[in-house]
Amino acid sequence: ITADYYEKKLGRLNPVDLPRDDDGNFLDTAELPGKRKFLDTVINKNVMVTVAKQLGFDADPQVEYARKTLISYEAVAVARERFVDKPASEVDEALIQAFYEKLGLFRKCRYFITNTREDALRGREKALAGADWEDLWREFHDGVQNSTVSYNIDIHYGRFITSFEDPIFACKVGDITEPVPSTYGWWVLKVDSEELGKKPPLEEARKTITASIINRAQMRLIDGFKEGVRKKYKMYLNEDALVKAYEGLPPDESMFYPGTQEQVKREDLQPLQINPADYEMDFYGYEVKGEPRKYTLGDFKAAYDRMSVFERPKWGDMLGGIRQKITDEIDRALLNFDAEDRGLHQDPVVLAKVDEKIEEMLVGKLFEEGVHADKTISPAALDSAWALLKGDYNLPETRSGKRIICADAAQAALAYKALQAGDPWRKVLNTHGSDDADKAAGGSVGPVPASAEGPERDALFALQPGQYGAPVALADGRQAIFILEDVAPPRAQELGEVADMIVKRIQNKREEMAFRAALDGWKKQVKIEVFEDRLAKTRSWKELTDAAKPTVAEAGK
């Protein structure tokens, strides 16, 4: 365990995971006791890994399979980090200014979506010839058509994936786009007008803008990277076979059994309806190291019929939905082949990440097989534990009520005035409440314990039952009016109410004691030497995390 290894582990910790003393108080990792406490944690893990390897756990077929799977996963992740995430993170002031100029911009469009590009092109030709859009919608739109769905749509700059948004904003007002692919199908849009809505001051929006620029750059880079990989491996998808697969999907497949939240079992799902004469129809494929890999419509049917209800593409997602699922599956395979071709399966960074995850597996396996604690809790043991722990389960006073959340102080003042005038609470909630989700729940709030913190707690504990208070400011800048409806006084719970929790605490304590005893035995099997003079020179958690934060100048870039 080197100083670099120690600091890398320490610097990754979340604040809640920092070392504590026996009383649960955080230790300062700038001081030797805090450093030693964390080092002991690292030592314990490494001892367990060493013992697990001595027992041959690392040669277990399950671990070997996990290693191969993890290498593939981490190699693709490193490729993305190097070729997508890192280049996309380069944001300068010019990019921020350019994005801010378009912030709030939106285009009013008319559209239709087709399942095939050919239909989209035919519809576009008619649109260019001046056909009425309602007629185009009826003839070409393959999505839902009813009174609740309109062919008018507002496309706000920066809110959609770039592959969809870019061609729409590349058009001039009055233009009709070329077919735009999406996860649903092929869109054709006519840009009718462009408007600029309100936007916040630049400095207020800078953080959000920077994140949006990075996200959009990632989308463009990953799209380009995948397209390059598809060309490299000569990937293809037979659209005629895709249409047959889509037409064979069960039209009204539900995720759950009617009236329940129980997932539909595989044996109750309908199979993909494909004409047996089409089973050998070429569906999709690619080429790896000169070897063609082809998959037929029959291969897809066999895979589809094995899928769970959540894995299966749905008819309601249109042809684009099944195309996307198949393309995503192919992309996963091709990205792995590409990462291997780049040598990333042997890359030191990849192998280090894999080793770390395998070590976690070995620790878990050793714990599972080497730590044994009696999980049977006798009535006497339960009664004894309850006598010591019952004070931990006393319930504090809690209060429940309702609230009306308003967008600002002016709206809250109107709501308060309406209540004082005698308007019913529900009417005021529906008229002046600004939070639709909260209104749908009736504005219910609580039970809120006395130990809670925040404006909700303060407002409810300042009222008497049936009383409402003046508007109060919420943490997010909105305002709310609270009414207190119910007060539940503090009380001591009976053992029967919490017996399961007490049993779990006893079991956890026994397991902890068994683990400590096992760990002491494992540590006797290895020689441990600590160089405290070198440990004393390591950086604290605060120093490590501060060093990882960008400076103000870097953040501005």
C-alpha positions in Angstrom: 0.0 0.0 0.0 1.8 3.1 -1.2 1.2 6.7 -0.3 -0.3 7.3 -3.8 -2.7 4.3 -3.4 -3.7 5.5 0.1 -4.4 9.1 -1.2 -6.3 7.8 -4.2 -8.6 5.8 -1.9 -9.0 8.6 0.6 -9.7 11.3 -2.0 -12.6 9.2 -3.4 -14.5 9.0 -0.1 -17.8 10.7 0.3 -17.9 12.9 3.5 -20.2 10.5 5.3 -17.7 7.6 4.8 -14.8 9.4 6.4 -13.2 7.6 9.4 -14.8 7.8 12.8 -13.7 7.0 16.3 -15.5 4.4 18.5 -18.1 6.9 19.5 -19.0 7.7 15.9 -17.3 11.1 15.8 -15.4 12.0 12.6 -11.6 11.9 12.8 -9.5 14.6 11.1 -7.4 12.9 8.3 -4.9 15.7 8.7 -3.9 14.2 12.1 -2.2 10.8 12.6 -5.1 9.1 14.4 -7.4 9.9 11.5 -4.8 8.8 9.0 -4.2 5.5 10.8 -7.9 4.8 11.2 -8.4 5.0 7.4 -5.1 3.1 6.7 -6.4 0.3 8.9 -9.5 0.1 6.8 -7.4 -0.2 3.6 -5.2 -2.8 5.3 -8.2 -4.9 6.3 -9.5 -5.0 2.8 -6.1 -5.9 1.4 -5.7 -8.6 4.0 -9.0 -10.1 3.0 -8.1 -10.0 -0.7 -4.8 -11.7 0.1 -6.5 -14.5 2.1 -9.2 -14.9 -0.6 -6.5 -15.4 -3.2 -4.7 -17.9 -0.9 -7.9 -19.8 -0.8 -8.1 -19.8 -4.6 -11.3 -17.7 -4.8 -9.7 -15.7 -7.7 -9.7 -18.8 -9.8 -13.4 -19.5 -9.3 -15.2 -19.7 -12.7 -17.7 -17.1 -11.6 -14.9 -14.6 -10.8 -13.1 -15.4 -14.1 -16.3 -14.8 -16.0 -16.8 -11.5 -14.1 -13.2 -10.5 -15.0 -13.9 -11.0 -18.8 -17.2 -9.1 -18.6 -15.6 -6.2 -16.6 -12.7 -5.9 -19.0 -15.2 -5.4 -21.9 -17.3 -2.9 -19.9 -14.3 -0.9 -18.6 -12.6 -0.8 -22.0 -15.7 0.7 -23.6 -16.0 3.2 -20.7 -12.3 4.3 -21.1 -12.8 4.7 -24.9 -15.8 7.0 -24.2 -13.8 8.9 -21.6 -10.9 9.5 -24.0 -12.7 10.1 -27.3 -16.0 11.7 -26.1 -16.1 13.0 -22.5 -12.6 14.6 -22.4 -12.9 16.4 -25.7 -16.5 17.5 -24.9 -15.4 19.0 -21.6 -13.4 21.8 -23.3 -15.7 24.8 -23.0 -14.6 28.4 -23.6 -16.3 31.8 -23.3 -17.1 32.0 -27.0 -19.2 28.8 -26.7 -21.0 30.1 -23.6 -21.8 33.4 -25.3 -23.0 31.7 -28.5 -25.3 29.4 -26.5 -26.6 32.3 -24.4 -27.6 34.2 -27.5 -29.9 31.4 -28.5 -31.2 30.6 -25.0 -35.0 31.1 -24.9 -35.2 30.7 -28.7 -37.9 28.4 -29.9 -39.4 27.5 -33.3 -43.1 26.9 -33.9 -43.4 23.9 -36.3 -45.9 21.5 -37.8 -44.9 17.9 -38.1 -45.7 14.3 -38.9 -43.8 11.1 -38.0 -43.5 8.1 -40.3 -42.2 4.6 -39.7 -40.0 4.6 -42.8 -37.8 7.1 -44.5 -39.5 6.4 -47.8 -42.9 7.5 -46.5 -41.2 10.6 -44.9 -39.8 11.6 -48.3 -43.1 11.1 -50.1 -44.9 13.2 -47.4 -42.2 15.9 -47.7 -42.7 16.1 -51.5 -46.4 16.7 -51.0 -45.6 19.3 -48.3 -43.2 21.1 -50.7 -46.0 21.0 -53.3 -48.3 22.9 -50.9 -50.5 20.1 -49.5 -52.7 21.0 -46.6 -50.9 19.9 -43.4 -54.0 18.3 -41.9 -54.2 16.1 -45.0 -50.6 15.2 -44.7 -51.1 14.4 -41.0 -54.0 12.0 -41.8 -52.1 10.3 -44.7 -48.6 10.0 -43.3 -48.6 10.3 -39.5 -48.0 6.8 -38.0 -48.2 7.9 -34.4 -51.4 8.4 -32.3 -54.1 10.4 -34.1 -56.9 11.7 -31.9 -58.4 14.9 -30.6 -55.8 15.2 -27.8 -52.8 15.1 -30.2 -51.9 18.1 -32.4 -49.5 18.4 -35.3 -48.2 21.7 -33.9 -45.1 21.6 -31.7 -42.7 24.1 -30.2 -39.0 23.2 -30.5 -37.0 25.0 -27.8 -33.3 25.5 -28.4 -31.2 23.3 -26.1 -33.9 21.0 -24.8 -33.7 18.1 -27.3 -31.1 15.7 -28.4 -28.7 17.3 -30.9 -29.4 14.7 -33.7 -33.0 15.8 -33.6 -32.6 19.5 -32.9 -29.7 20.5 -35.1 -31.4 20.0 -38.5 -34.5 21.9 -37.3 -32.5 25.0 -36.3 -30.3 24.7 -39.4 -33.5 25.4 -41.5 -34.7 28.9 -42.4 -38.2 30.0 -41.2 -40.6 28.6 -43.8 -38.4 25.6 -44.7 -39.5 22.0 -44.5 -36.8 19.7 -43.1 -35.4 16.6 -44.7 -36.6 13.5 -42.8 -35.1 13.7 -39.2 -34.5 10.3 -37.5 -35.6 9.8 -33.9 -36.3 6.9 -31.5 -39.9 7.0 -32.8 -39.5 7.2 -36.5 -38.8 9.8 -39.2 -40.0 13.4 -38.5 -40.8 15.9 -41.2 -41.3 19.4 -39.8 -42.2 22.8 -41.3 -40.7 25.7 -39.5 -43.5 28.3 -39.3 -42.0 31.0 -37.1 -39.3 31.7 -34.6 -39.7 33.5 -31.3 -37.4 34.5 -28.4 -38.8 33.9 -24.9 -37.5 35.2 -21.5 -34.1 34.2 -20.3 -32.2 34.7 -17.0 -29.0 36.9 -16.8 -25.9 35.3 -18.1 -24.1 34.8 -14.8 -27.2 33.2 -13.3 -27.4 30.8 -16.2 -23.7 30.2 -16.7 -23.4 26.9 -14.8 -26.5 25.4 -16.6 -25.2 26.7 -19.9 -21.8 25.1 -19.4 -23.4 21.7 -18.5 -25.7 21.9 -21.5 -22.7 22.7 -23.9 -20.8 19.7 -22.5 -23.8 17.4 -22.8 -24.6 18.5 -26.3 -20.9 18.1 -27.4 -21.0 14.6 -25.9 -24.1 13.7 -27.8 -22.6 14.9 -31.1 -19.3 13.1 -30.4 -20.9 9.8 -29.4 -23.2 9.9 -32.5 -20.1 10.4 -34.7 -18.1 7.8 -32.9 -20.8 5.2 -33.2 -21.3 6.0 -36.9 -17.6 5.5 -37.5 -17.6 2.2 -35.7 -20.7 1.0 -37.7 -18.8 1.8 -40.9 -15.6 0.2 -39.7 -17.5 -3.1 -39.1 -19.8 -2.8 -42.1 -22.9 -2.9 -40.0 -26.3 -3.0 -41.8 -30.0 -3.3 -41.0 -32.5 -4.6 -43.5 -35.5 -2.2 -43.3 -37.8 -4.7 -45.1 -37.1 -7.3 -42.4 -37.5 -4.5 -39.7 -41.0 -3.7 -41.0 -41.9 -7.4 -40.8 -40.6 -7.6 -37.2 -42.5 -4.5 -36.2 -45.8 -5.8 -37.8 -45.3 -9.0 -35.8 -45.2 -7.3 -32.4 -48.3 -7.8 -30.1 -50.2 -4.6 -30.6 -51.5 -4.0 -27.0 -48.9 -5.6 -24.8 -49.1 -4.4 -21.1 -46.2 -4.5 -18.6 -48.5 -5.6 -15.7 -51.4 -7.9 -15.2 -54.7 -5.9 -15.3 -55.4 -4.0 -12.1 -52.1 -5.0 -10.5 -48.5 -4.0 -10.4 -47.4 -7.6 -11.0 -45.0 -8.0 -14.0 -46.4 -10.2 -16.7 -44.5 -13.4 -16.7 -42.7 -14.6 -19.8 -44.9 -17.7 -20.2 -47.9 -15.4 -20.5 -46.5 -13.2 -23.2 -47.5 -13.5 -26.9 -44.7 -14.6 -29.3 -43.5 -12.5 -32.2 -45.7 -13.3 -35.2 -43.5 -14.0 -38.1 -44.4 -16.0 -41.2 -42.2 -19.2 -41.1 -41.3 -18.6 -44.7 -39.5 -15.4 -43.6 -37.4 -17.0 -40.8 -34.3 -17.1 -43.1 -34.7 -13.5 -44.2 -31.5 -11.5 -43.6 -32.2 -9.0 -40.8 -28.9 -7.3 -39.7 -25.3 -8.0 -39.4 -21.7 -6.8 -39.4 -18.1 -8.0 -40.1 -15.5 -8.7 -37.5 -11.9 -9.4 -38.6 -13.1 -10.3 -42.0 -15.7 -12.7 -40.7 -19.4 -11.8 -41.6 -21.8 -12.2 -38.7 -25.4 -12.3 -40.0 -28.7 -12.6 -38.1 -32.0 -13.6 -39.6 -35.5 -12.7 -38.8 -35.8 -16.2 -37.2 -32.8 -15.4 -35.0 -34.6 -12.2 -33.8 -37.8 -14.0 -33.2 -36.0 -16.6 -31.0 -34.3 -13.8 -29.0 -37.6 -11.8 -28.7 -39.6 -14.7 -27.4 -37.0 -15.2 -24.6 -37.1 -11.5 -23.5 -38.9 -10.3 -20.4 -41.9 -7.9 -20.8 -39.6 -5.0 -20.0 -36.9 -6.0 -22.5 -39.3 -6.4 -25.5 -39.8 -3.5 -27.9 -43.4 -2.3 -27.9 -45.7 -1.7 -30.9 -46.7 1.7 -29.4 -43.1 2.9 -29.7 -43.5 2.8 -33.5 -41.0 1.3 -35.9 -38.3 3.7 -34.6 -38.6 2.0 -31.2 -37.7 -1.4 -32.4 -35.0 0.0 -34.7 -33.4 1.8 -31.8 -33.4 -1.3 -29.5 -31.7 -3.4 -32.2 -29.2 -0.7 -33.1 -28.4 -0.2 -29.4 -27.7 -3.9 -29.1 -25.5 -4.0 -32.1 -23.6 -0.9 -31.0 -22.8 -2.5 -27.6 -21.1 -5.4 -29.5 -19.3 -3.2 -32.0 -18.0 -0.8 -29.3 -16.5 -3.7 -27.5 -14.9 -5.0 -30.7 -13.5 -1.5 -31.3 -12.1 -1.2 -27.8 -10.4 -4.5 -28.2 -8.9 -3.5 -31.5 -7.5 -0.4 -29.9 -5.7 -2.5 -27.3 -7.9 -1.2 -24.5 -8.5 -4.8 -23.1 -4.8 -4.7 -22.1 -4.7 -1.0 -21.1 -3.3 -0.4 -17.6 -6.1 2.0 -16.7 -8.7 -0.6 -17.7 -7.0 -3.4 -15.9 -6.6 -1.4 -12.7 -10.3 -0.6 -12.7 -11.1 -4.3 -13.2 -8.7 -5.4 -10.5 -10.4 -3.0 -8.1 -13.9 -4.5 -8.8 -12.6 -8.1 -8.7 -11.0 -7.3 -5.3 -14.4 -6.2 -4.1 -15.9 -9.5 -5.3 -13.2 -11.4 -3.4 -13.8 -9.5 -0.2 -17.6 -10.2 -0.5 -17.0 -13.9 -1.3 -14.6 -14.3 1.7 -17.1 -12.5 4.0 -19.9 -14.8 2.8 -17.9 -18.0 3.3 -15.7 -17.0 6.2 -18.0 -15.1 8.5 -20.6 -17.2 10.4 -23.0 -15.8 13.0 -26.0 -17.4 14.6 -29.1 -15.6 13.1 -31.6 -17.4 15.4 -32.8 -15.0 18.0 -34.5 -16.5 21.1 -37.3 -14.8 23.0 -35.0 -14.2 25.9 -32.3 -12.5 23.7 -35.1 -10.3 22.1 -36.4 -9.3 25.6 -32.9 -8.5 26.8 -32.1 -6.4 23.7 -35.4 -4.6 24.0 -34.7 -3.6 27.7 -31.5 -1.9 26.5 -32.8 -0.4 23.2 -36.5 0.6 23.8 -35.5 4.2 24.3 -34.3 4.4 20.7 -37.8 3.7 19.5 -39.8 6.4 21.2 -41.8 8.3 18.6 -41.6 12.1 18.7 -44.6 14.4 18.2 -45.5 14.6 14.5 -47.8 17.1 12.7 -49.7 16.8 9.4 -51.6 19.2 7.3 -51.9 20.8 3.9 -50.2 23.5 2.0 -50.7 25.8 -1.0 -47.5 26.4 -2.9 -47.4 29.7 -4.8 -45.0 30.8 -7.4 -44.1 34.0 -5.6 -45.0 36.4 -2.8 -47.6 38.3 -4.8 -49.5 35.1 -5.6 -49.2 33.9 -2.0 -50.7 37.2 -0.8 -53.7 36.7 -3.1 -54.2 33.1 -1.8 -54.0 34.3 1.8 -56.5 37.1 1.2 -58.9 34.6 -0.4 -58.7 32.3 2.7 -59.3 35.3 5.0 -62.4 36.1 2.8 -63.8 32.6 3.6 -63.0 30.8 0.3 -62.8 27.0 0.8 -59.2 25.7 1.1 -59.6 23.4 -2.0 -60.8 26.3 -4.1 -57.9 28.5 -3.1 -55.5 25.6 -3.7 -56.8 25.1 -7.3 -56.9 28.8 -8.1 -53.6 30.0 -6.6 -51.5 26.9 -6.3 -48.6 26.8 -8.8 -47.3 23.2 -8.2 -49.4 20.8 -10.3 -48.0 17.7 -8.6 -48.7 19.1 -5.2 -52.2 20.1 -6.1 -52.9 16.6 -7.5 -51.9 15.2 -4.0 -54.3 17.7 -2.4 -51.4 19.7 -0.9 -50.9 17.1 1.8 -47.8 17.5 3.9 -46.5 15.3 6.8 -46.3 13.6 9.2 -43.4 16.0 10.1 -41.5 15.1 13.3 -40.5 17.7 15.8 -36.8 16.9 15.1 -37.2 18.0 11.4 -35.7 21.2 10.1 -37.0 23.7 7.5 -39.9 26.0 6.8 -42.5 23.2 6.7 -41.6 22.1 10.2 -41.5 25.6 11.6 -44.8 26.5 10.0 -46.7 23.5 11.2 -45.3 23.6 14.8 -46.4 27.3 15.1 -50.1 26.5 14.5 -53.0 25.1 16.4 -55.2 22.4 14.8 -57.5 23.9 12.2 -55.4 27.1 12.0 -53.6 28.3 8.9 -50.7 30.8 8.9 -49.4 33.6 6.8 -47.3 32.8 3.7 -43.8 31.6 4.4 -40.8 31.4 2.1 -39.6 28.0 0.9 -36.0 26.9 0.3 -36.5 27.1 -3.5 -37.8 30.8 -3.5 -41.5 29.9 -3.7 -44.0 30.7 -1.0 -46.5 28.5 0.8 -49.5 28.7 3.2 -49.8 25.9 5.7 -52.8 24.6 7.6 -52.4 22.2 10.6 -54.9 19.3 10.6 -53.5 16.6 12.9 -51.1 16.4 15.9 -49.8 13.0 16.9 -48.3 13.2 20.4 -45.0 11.5 21.3 -45.3 7.9 22.5 -43.3 4.9 23.4 -43.7 2.0 20.9 -44.4 -1.6 22.1 -42.0 -4.4 21.3 -44.5 -6.0 18.9 -44.4 -2.9 16.7 -40.6 -3.0 16.2 -39.6 -6.6 16.9 -38.4 -7.2 13.3 -36.1 -4.2 13.6 -34.7 -5.3 16.9 -34.1 -8.8 15.6 -32.2 -7.3 12.6 -30.0 -5.2 15.0 -29.1 -8.2 17.0 -28.2 -10.2 13.9 -26.1 -7.3 12.6 -24.3 -7.0 15.9 -23.6 -10.8 15.9 -22.4 -10.6 12.3 -20.1 -7.7 13.1 -18.6 -9.5 16.1 -18.1 -12.7 13.9 -16.4 -10.5 11.2 -14.0 -8.9 13.7 -13.1 -12.3 15.1 -12.5 -13.7 11.5 -10.5 -10.6 10.5 -8.3 -11.0 13.6 -7.6 -14.6 12.4 -6.9 -13.6 8.8 -4.5 -10.8 9.9 -2.5 -13.4 11.8 -1.8 -15.1 8.5 0.1 -12.2 7.1 2.8 -9.9 8.2 1.8 -6.2 8.4 4.3 -3.4 8.6 3.3 0.3 8.7 5.7 3.2 8.1 4.1 5.9 10.2 6.6 8.6 9.2 5.5 8.2 5.5 1.8 8.0 6.6 2.2 11.3 8.4 3.3 13.0 5.2 0.1 12.0 3.2 -2.4 14.7 2.4 -5.7 15.0 4.2 -9.1 14.3 2.6 -9.7 18.1 2.5 -6.4 18.8 0.8 -7.1 16.0 -1.7 -10.6 17.1 -2.6 -9.6 20.8 -2.7 -6.8 20.0 -5.1 -9.4 18.1 -7.4 -11.7 21.1 -7.6 -11.2 23.5 -10.6 -10.0 27.0 -9.8 -12.2 30.0 -10.6 -10.2 30.6 -13.7 -10.5 27.0 -14.8 -14.3 26.9 -14.1 -14.6 30.1 -16.3 -13.0 28.2 -19.1 
